[in-house]
Amino acid sequence: MRRRDDIPRFPGAAQREVVRCRPGIVINSGPAKFSDQRCTPLTLRGAPHPGNMRRRDFITLFGGAAASWPLSARAQQPAMPVIGFLSSASPDVNETRLRVFRGGLKEAGYVEGENVAIEYRWANGQNDLLPKLAAELVQLRVAVIVAASGTLGAMAAKAATTTIPIVFGVAVDPVEAGLVASLNRPGGNLTGVTNLNVEIGPKRLELLHTLLPTATAFAVLVDPTGVVLVNDFTRSLETAARTLGLQLHVLNASADRDFDSVFASLAQLHASALIIGPSALFSARSERLGALAARHKVPAIGLWPEFAAGGGLLSYGSDETEYYRLVGIYTGRILKGEKPAELPVQESAKVKLIVNLKTAKALGITVPLSLLGRADEVIE
């Protein structure tokens, strides 16, 4: 590089240049016709006509130009908070739930893409992926993790972090499951919403018994990987079955490949109807389970609307519009600075009954008008 004394001076030039030869070194040069392959000329119009520009003159001029830049160019905007959404299901199954969740977020003052971002992680029914997906969200340092698709997702999130706030959505007692210390004062970094899908299990049995009053044997499908959920649900159903004088068979399925054998075994057990238990796997496969029930001509009741829409006889479970709305509101409140340890666990008390009248007719089942009158939706 040329030394300062070697650079030609042009005192009569009407236009001056600043030449940058390498980062951090700026030297004066002559007019625009001066060139050096190692240097990049930066023309400064309005520079002093006579003599050489002194260093302090350049700093003053350059500093004045910087002061005129737009504020957005000089100041970095604050980063948008990011929510980590962990689900055991798939995006298409969660379309309605996501819409409701975003509605709850909006009530709390947050709109995706405007003042909050969401990172989604989908297990697509493969529950063994949940710990890995939860760890990915922790590595991204999201502001809060939403695990609203069941106990396994909530447990995976809890195991992944003790500092990032977590909003869960479960059907079990979160105290018994070890998610929180108490319902009113959760403690730690978790809080959330519970639904009634375990508590209303006996009601599902009663609904099927109403439609099949002469049946004596029923079956219930559970996912053995959710130990706490299975124990609570089957215990309540067995008690109800004894009260009604019914026999109850417990069937297990922990993967898609188990479904066909489950429906094939119903005939061997002489079970007249099937109750689908609460499970993240079954929730993600609700429509398929409904279609299998219709194909095998089995009167069955599930939890989610997709089950009845897929061909299942009945669905009776927590109202998603209430459940995911509460999850969204709590997520927004935590983003605003509230601590999960101080937010009481909420209960989504609304339930929804859907009757697939088309399936009932195909099965030769007469649905009483009293039951149709109670239904929130009738599929014809």
Secondary structure, 3 states (H helix, E strand, C coil): CCCHHHCCCCCCCCCEEEEEEECCEEEEECCCCCCCCCCEEEEECCCCCCCCCCHHHHHHHHHHHHHCCCHHHHCCCCCCCEEEEEECCCCCCCHHHHHHHHHHHHHCCCCECCCEEEEEEECCCCHHHHHHHHHHHHHCCCCEEEECCCHHHHHHHHHHCCCCCEEEEECCCCCCCCCCCCCCCCCCCEEEEECCCCCCHHHHHHHHHHHCCCCCEEEEEECCCCHHHHHHHHHHHHHHHHHHCCEEEEEECCCHHHHHHHHHHHHHHCCCEEEECCCHHHHHCHHHHHHHHHHCCCCEEECCHHHHHHCCCEEEEECHHHHHHHHHHHHHHHHCCCCHHHCCCEECCCEEEEEEHHHHHHHCCCCCHHHHHHCCEEEC
